[in-house]
Every structure is written in structure tokens, then in C-alpha cells.
Amino acid sequence: MSRLLPISLIFLLLPLGAYAQGGNVFLGYSYLNADAVSRSNLNGWNGSLEGKILPFVGIVADLSGHYGKEDLGFTCPVVGSSCTTPNARQYNFLFGPRVSVGVGKFTPFAHFLVGGSHISFDNGFGSDTSFSEAVGGGIDFKPVP
């Protein structure tokens, strides 16, 4: 219960920060090349919400879900037996700071996000939850003034 309070406060205060200082919202398609057992191609969604706390610093919540078949990396040992390829579901929940500076219509940014990832399989193949991080950046382009 004590861990739930800080997370609840972040979600309550984040929209206020976005309203007071501005922010960014993103929702779109996402492709993930997962390496749980062997390489698999997963398709899904990604959503991100950034609330500015300073003109060039924001707090980001980045959530995503990916779905597909997990290639187990082996062939069926007995010809004619029923080996199944399990469905995989991976969810990521990351939070952290993002630094950005607007330069005309371009806004380069860098972020360091930490959180967790959960992957699960059907057909009794199990699940796993692990620590995750995303370190990176990019450039946003605003085509309309």
C-alpha cells in the first residue's frame, strides 16, 4: 500500500503539470523484435505522456503492449505430434525525465526511463516480470506553426 501512494500522486499531478507548463501526448503503432526465447516479431501499441516541469525538462510516462507468436527455437521432436507455438504478450511501463530544446520547427530530445516489463505466454509456457530501462532520444518535427 505504501508503494501505491507515490505512483498515484504521479498520475494525479502529471496532468496538472502538463496543463500548467505544456507537454506532449503520443499514441501509435509499435513494432518490437523480442528476444525472449528466440527472435520474434511482435506488433502492438505505444503511448507516452509528458508533463513539463520546466521549459526544457519534462516527466514522461511511457506504456506499451506487444502481441504475437513466440518462436520457441526448436522443431517438434516427434513427427506428427502437436507442438504449439505460444502467443506472447509483452507490456512495458517506463517513467523518467526527458530533456528537450525547441529549435524552430524541430525539437531534439533525450530521455532516461526506468520501470518494468512483463511478458507472458499462453499454453502453460509461463511469464516473467523484469526491470527495464530506455535510454535514447530523437527529434520531434512540428509541420504547422
Kinemage of the C-alpha trace (Angstrom):
@kinemage 1
@onewidth
@group {chain A} dominant
@subgroup {mainchain}
@vectorlist {calphas} color= white
{ca met a 1} P 0.000 0.000 0.000
{ca ser a 2} L 2.853 2.417 0.787
{ca arg a 3} L 4.273 1.951 -2.758
{ca leu a 4} L 0.885 2.684 -4.330
{ca leu a 5} L 0.680 6.217 -2.879
{ca pro a 6} L 3.697 7.735 -4.741
{ca ile a 7} L 2.558 6.175 -8.038
{ca ser a 8} L -0.968 7.535 -7.522
{ca leu a 9} L 0.406 11.015 -6.797
{ca ile a 10} L 2.476 10.974 -10.003
{ca phe a 11} L -0.620 10.173 -12.082
{ca leu a 12} L -2.666 12.827 -10.287
{ca leu a 13} L -0.048 15.595 -10.581
{ca leu a 14} L 1.232 14.775 -14.079
{ca pro a 15} L -1.875 16.146 -15.885
{ca leu a 16} L -1.660 19.323 -13.783
{ca gly a 17} L 1.962 19.779 -14.835
{ca ala a 18} L 1.012 19.214 -18.484
{ca tyr a 19} L -1.732 21.835 -18.199
{ca ala a 20} L 0.431 24.404 -16.390
{ca gln a 21} L 3.617 24.195 -18.467
{ca gly a 22} L 2.623 22.318 -21.629
{ca gly a 23} L 3.526 18.794 -22.586
{ca asn a 24} L 3.343 16.080 -25.212
{ca val a 25} L 0.992 13.179 -25.843
{ca phe a 26} L 1.730 10.297 -28.208
{ca leu a 27} L -0.247 7.194 -29.160
{ca gly a 28} L 0.673 4.975 -32.076
{ca tyr a 29} L 1.716 1.663 -33.604
{ca ser a 30} L 4.833 -0.070 -32.313
{ca tyr a 31} L 6.952 -2.941 -33.649
{ca leu a 32} L 9.111 -4.981 -31.274
{ca asn a 33} L 11.730 -7.560 -32.173
{ca ala a 34} L 11.673 -9.577 -28.949
{ca asp a 35} L 14.345 -11.991 -27.777
{ca ala a 36} L 12.559 -13.904 -25.001
{ca val a 37} L 13.382 -17.453 -26.118
{ca ser a 38} L 14.402 -16.765 -29.712
{ca arg a 39} L 13.832 -13.801 -32.028
{ca ser a 40} L 10.139 -12.986 -32.526
{ca asn a 41} L 8.315 -10.160 -34.277
{ca leu a 42} L 5.648 -8.560 -32.096
{ca asn a 43} L 3.192 -5.836 -33.128
{ca gly a 44} L 1.377 -3.522 -30.758
{ca trp a 45} L 0.841 -0.012 -29.447
{ca asn a 46} L 2.828 2.642 -27.592
{ca gly a 47} L 1.542 5.588 -25.587
{ca ser a 48} L 3.518 8.377 -23.979
{ca leu a 49} L 2.516 11.319 -21.816
{ca glu a 50} L 4.965 14.097 -20.921
{ca gly a 51} L 4.277 16.842 -18.433
{ca lys a 52} L 6.671 19.802 -18.430
{ca ile a 53} L 8.056 20.794 -15.037
{ca leu a 54} L 10.478 23.349 -16.549
{ca pro a 55} L 10.509 24.756 -20.097
{ca phe a 56} L 13.160 22.216 -21.158
{ca val a 57} L 12.554 19.344 -18.676
{ca gly a 58} L 9.567 17.026 -18.509
{ca ile a 59} L 8.482 13.877 -16.700
{ca val a 60} L 7.441 11.043 -19.017
{ca ala a 61} L 5.157 8.035 -18.581
{ca asp a 62} L 5.640 5.582 -21.460
{ca leu a 63} L 3.406 2.497 -21.727
{ca ser a 64} L 3.323 -0.154 -24.446
{ca gly a 65} L 1.857 -3.547 -25.301
{ca his a 66} L 3.080 -6.001 -27.951
{ca tyr a 67} L 1.485 -9.226 -29.174
{ca gly a 68} L 2.412 -12.127 -31.448
{ca lys a 69} L 3.660 -15.707 -31.706
{ca glu a 70} L 6.854 -16.701 -29.887
{ca asp a 71} L 9.169 -18.906 -31.914
{ca leu a 72} L 10.491 -21.467 -29.441
{ca gly a 73} L 13.612 -22.070 -31.496
{ca phe a 74} L 13.188 -25.831 -31.951
{ca thr a 75} L 11.280 -28.180 -34.197
{ca cys a 76} L 8.816 -30.756 -32.986
{ca pro a 77} L 10.851 -33.755 -31.724
{ca val a 78} L 8.312 -36.376 -32.870
{ca val a 79} L 6.935 -36.269 -36.392
{ca gly a 80} L 3.169 -35.919 -36.316
{ca ser a 81} L 2.966 -34.749 -32.692
{ca ser a 82} L 1.278 -31.462 -31.826
{ca cys a 83} L 3.872 -28.858 -30.859
{ca thr a 84} L 2.361 -25.452 -30.275
{ca thr a 85} L 3.775 -22.010 -30.824
{ca pro a 86} L 2.533 -19.937 -27.863
{ca asn a 87} L 1.048 -16.491 -28.132
{ca ala a 88} L 3.248 -13.888 -26.430
{ca arg a 89} L 2.153 -10.649 -24.747
{ca gln a 90} L 4.688 -8.100 -23.529
{ca tyr a 91} L 3.798 -4.964 -21.557
{ca asn a 92} L 6.284 -2.205 -20.678
{ca phe a 93} L 5.767 0.608 -18.185
{ca leu a 94} L 8.552 3.201 -18.021
{ca phe a 95} L 8.880 6.562 -16.255
{ca gly a 96} L 11.572 9.239 -16.076
{ca pro a 97} L 12.899 12.619 -17.179
{ca arg a 98} L 13.090 13.975 -20.729
{ca val a 99} L 15.161 16.997 -21.764
{ca ser a 100} L 14.185 18.876 -24.931
{ca val a 101} L 15.020 22.180 -26.609
{ca gly a 102} L 12.920 23.705 -29.387
{ca val a 103} L 14.885 24.938 -32.418
{ca gly a 104} L 12.404 26.361 -34.919
{ca lys a 105} L 10.107 23.560 -36.077
{ca phe a 106} L 12.443 20.899 -34.619
{ca thr a 107} L 12.654 19.750 -31.010
{ca pro a 108} L 15.553 17.398 -30.220
{ca phe a 109} L 15.097 15.401 -27.013
{ca ala a 110} L 16.864 12.859 -24.817
{ca his a 111} L 15.384 10.717 -22.064
{ca phe a 112} L 16.276 8.157 -19.408
{ca leu a 113} L 13.298 5.993 -18.470
{ca val a 114} L 13.160 3.139 -15.954
{ca gly a 115} L 10.389 0.774 -14.964
{ca gly a 116} L 9.325 -2.774 -15.671
{ca ser a 117} L 8.402 -5.218 -18.402
{ca his a 118} L 6.095 -8.197 -18.159
{ca ile a 119} L 5.986 -10.973 -20.755
{ca ser a 120} L 3.568 -13.880 -20.654
{ca phe a 121} L 2.803 -16.867 -22.843
{ca asp a 122} L -0.314 -18.979 -23.216
{ca asn a 123} L -0.411 -22.800 -23.263
{ca gly a 124} L 1.314 -23.009 -19.850
{ca phe a 125} L 4.667 -21.599 -21.020
{ca gly a 126} L 4.816 -19.145 -18.086
{ca ser a 127} L 5.574 -15.460 -17.588
{ca asp a 128} L 8.293 -13.120 -16.308
{ca thr a 129} L 8.468 -9.568 -14.963
{ca ser a 130} L 11.794 -7.720 -15.043
{ca phe a 131} L 13.407 -4.321 -14.567
{ca ser a 132} L 13.511 -2.266 -17.796
{ca glu a 133} L 15.182 0.882 -18.982
{ca ala a 134} L 15.089 3.025 -22.100
{ca val a 135} L 17.917 5.429 -22.807
{ca gly a 136} L 17.650 7.371 -26.013
{ca gly a 137} L 16.390 10.362 -27.842
{ca gly a 138} L 15.076 11.698 -31.084
{ca ile a 139} L 13.744 14.722 -32.907
{ca asp a 140} L 10.140 15.904 -32.996
{ca phe a 141} L 9.033 17.909 -36.033
{ca lys a 142} L 6.133 20.350 -35.911
{ca pro a 143} L 4.987 20.927 -39.530
{ca val a 144} L 2.403 23.612 -38.639
{ca pro a 145} L 3.379 26.775 -36.742
